């Protein structure tokens, strides 16, 4: 590349928008780009599950229990009129690409519908815990010493409590019909009770790391020149935090939200595996794994656990890749390298 070409390229980078710069740098992180594409595909498949699958995820067919993964259509079904349609409709004729479970339910259908619940819990809990931690961290970092000390000590106490036992206790109490609050939640939320409880418990026990990160960022920013200038102009503390300080910590918040999504999916899967998470008839990847442990030694029983476990692994891995890519793309210290 000649010197004028280099100069032109550098000037074009200096004039491009921050969003365009972030996207250009994110694209260079190939694993993050692939992870983002896979996450989008998973979300679309979960959202379109009722249209992608011809089966009802709860309907049983005991004649095909423990079927192995197969793309073939039974001979007795090939003569049906609907089976003469294009190959994409062959799934309606008895094809089970992921096999069937102990009750003859199509595993692929249950994985798609389970993804709706698991991804909903992951994204909702990750976003909510990040927002809560951001607000508490900004409050601690920008307030006086007394508030900062009190919040910091409370965060230390929360971090010192073992999360798994506390998760089990909270979920167990809220699921106990003898607890008045549990009865009120059942009457108010109905079938969505277990999903809302899992999201709420994850948020309550997962905001502390975000609060610490945001507090540290706010402490380093509140003595900067632009904050001092805003104070000199008489701008209120709340407006300074919302309009000047928090936007400068946006990169940390975005990366933390991405990582918290993967962590929330793992927590939901673990609780469901222990029988305290999403309750049937709702289906999630976690409670599919919980049910599968009884049939691992049956013929083709391993497929009941293999595919939901694979989707959990793939989702969390891709979320972490996206988080790494966003961290590199939003880090101002790497601006000159990418």
N, C-alpha and C positions, 0 to 999 in steps of 0.2 A: 504494500500500500504506500503510495506517495505521500509526501508531507502535506500537500493541500487536502488530500482525501482524509488524512488523519485529523486535520484541523476541522474539516467540515463535520466529521462524525462526532468529535468532541463538542462542537457548538450545538449540534442537534440534540445531544444528550443533555446539555445544560438547559435547553429550552423546553424539553418535554415535561409533561405533567407528572406529579408524584405517583399517580396511579399507573401511568404508562411505564414509569421507571420500575415500579414494584413488579409489574407483570413481566417486563423484560428480564429482570433478575430472577424472578420465580421460574420462568421457562428454562433457565440454564440449569436448574436443579432437576435433573431428569427423573429421579425417584419421586420427588414431590409432585411433579407433573403427572406421572403415571398414577400415583396414589390419589391425586385429585380426580382424575378421570374415572378410576375404579369406584371411588366414593360416590360420584355423581351417578354412575350406572347402578350401584347398589340402591341408592335412594330412589331412583326412577323405578327399578324393579319392585321395590317394596310398595311404593305409592300406587303402582299400576297392577298390583298382585291380583285383584279380582278380575281384571281383564286379561292378564297374561295366563292365568291358570283356568282350566275348564272344571276343576274339581272344587268341592267345598272342603276347606281344611279340617272340618270337624266330622265329615261324613265317613262312616266306617264301611268297609267291604271285606269281611272276614274270609272271603274266598281267595284273596290275594295277599294274605298276611306274609310278612317277611320276604317279599319279592326282592330280587337283586336288581340293581340298576339295569335298565333295558330300554332300547329305542325301537324295539320291534312291536308290531301290532298283532295281537292274537288272531289266528286264522278265522275263528268263528265271528270276529268283528269286522274283518276286511270286506265282507260282502254288504255291510250296511251302507245305505246311500251317503250318509255323512262322511264315511271313510273314503269315499272316492274324491273328496275335495283335495286341494293342495296339501303338501306334506305338513305345513304348519298346523293343520287341524288334526293330524294323526294323534296328537296327545289326547284328544277327546275319545279315541278308540281303545283306550286301555294302556297307553304307553306310560311308563313310570321311569323317567330318566335318572332319578335318585333312588328308586326303589320304593318300598312301602314299609310301614312300621308294624307294630304288633297287632294293631287293629285294622290293618289294611288301608290306612290313610296314606295318601301320596306325600312323600317326604319333601319333594321340591315345592309343592303347594304350601306345606306347613313352614318351610324355610322362608318362602316369600312373605307369607303373612306374619311369621315371627319376626322378620326384619322390620315390619312396620312398627311393632311394639318396641323392639330393642333399639332401633335407631331413634324413635321418638323419645324414649327415656334418655338415651345418650345425648342427643342434641339439646333437649329441654333442660336436663340436669346440668350439662356442661355450661350452657349459656346462663342459666339462673345462678349457678354457684360463682361463675366469673363476675357477673354483675354485682352480686352481693359482696364478694371479696373486694371488688374495685371500690365500691362505695365505702366500705369499712376501712380499707387501706388509705383511701384519699382523706377520709375524716381523721384518721390517726396521724397521717403525715403532715397535714396542713393545719391541724389544730394546735393548741398549746401543749405544754409538756405534760400536764396532768392527764389530758385526754389520751395523748399518745402513749403514756406509760400504762394507763388503765387498759387500753385496747391491746397493747402489746402483751401484757401479762395474761389477759384473757385468751389471746391466740396461743400463747405458750401452754396454758392449761388444756385447751382443746387439743393441741398437738400431742400432749403427753398421755392422753386417754387412748387406749387401744381401740382402733376403729371397728374391727370386726365384732368384738363382743358388744360394743355399743350399738352397732347396726342391728345385730340379732335381737337385742333387748327392745329397741325402739320399734322394729318391724313386728316383733312378737306381741308387744303391747297394743299396737294399733290394729292388729289383726284379731285380737282376742274379743269375742262378742260380749264378754262380761264387763269390758271397759266401756264406760259411757261414751267417751269420744269415738271409740271404734263403732258403736252403734249409730252415732250421729253421722259419721262418715259413710257408713253403709247406706243409710237412708238418703243422704245427699248425693253421693257419687254413683251409687249402684254398681254396675259391673266394672266401672273404671276405678274403683276404690284402690285396688292393689297397685295399679299403674301410678296414680297420684301419690300414694304413700311412698313408693319406691323413689320417685322423683324428689319428693320433699325431704326424705331421710338423706339421700345422697347430697342434696344441696346443703343441708344443715351441717354435714360432717366433711364437706370438701372445699369450703370457701377460704380456709386459712392460708393455704399456700399462695393463692392469688392476692390476698390481703397483704401478706408480707412483701411480695414482689412490688405491688403498687405503692405501698408505704415507702419502700426504699427509693423508688423512682421519684415520688413526690418530694421526699426530703432533699434529694439532689437538685430538684428543679425550683423549689420555692425560694431559693436565694439567687436565682438567675436574674439577669438584667431586665428581661421582659416582664417578670413578675413584680419586681421592684417598681418598674414604670407604671404598671397597672395599679399598684397600691398608691403611688403618688398621685394618680388621677382620681383617686377616691372610689375605685371600683370595689364592690362588695367581695367578701371572701368567697361566697358561693359562686359568684359569676367568674371570679378568677380561676377557681378550681374547674368549673364546667367548661369555660371557654378557652382557657390558656394552658392549664396544667394537664388535665386528663387527655386532651388531644395529643400532647407530647408523649404520653405513655401508651398510646394506642397500639404500637407494635407489640409491646409486652402483653397487653390485654388480649389481642387477637391470637397470639401464639398460645397463651395459656388456655383460652377457650377451646382451641383445637385439641390440645393435649387432654383437657378435662373431659372432652367428649369421649375419647377412647377409654379413659379411666372409668367414666360412668357406665359405659357398656360392660366393662369387666366386673364392676361392682354388682350391677343388675344380674349378670349371668351367674356370678357366684352365689348371690342370695337365692335366685331361682333354683340353682342346682341343689341348695340346701333345703329347698321346699318353703322358703319364706319370701320369695319374690313374687313374680307375676303368677297369679293363680288361674288354673283352668276354669272355664273353657277358653279363656284367652291363651294365646300361644306366643311364646318368645323363644329365642335361641337358648336361653338359660333353662327354661323348664322342659324344653325338648331334650337337653342333655341330662337333666335330672331323671326323666322317665327312661332314657336310653340305658342308664347304668344297670337296670334289671335284666336287659336282654343282650348284653354284649357277647354272651357265649351261645346265643341261639344262632341257627343258620341265617346268615346275612344280617344278623342283629347289629353288627358293627356299623352299618350304614346309618342307623338311626342316630348315632352319636357323631359319626364322621362329618357329615355335611353341616349341621349347625355349628359344630366346633370349628370347622374350616372357615365358615363365614365370620365367626367372631374373631378368629385370628386375622383374617384378611382385612376386616374393617378397622380393627385397632392398629394394625401395622400401617395401613394407608393413612389413617388419621395422624399417626406419629410422623410419617414421611411428610405430610402436608405441613405439620407444625414445624418441622426442621426447615422446610423450604421457605415458609413464611418468616421464620426467624432470620434466615440469611438474607431474604429479600428486603426486610424492613430494618435491618441493622445498619445504621448510618456509618459505622466504622468500616463496613465492607463496600461502601458506595464506590470507592475508587478502583476496586478490583473487578467488579462485575459490570 
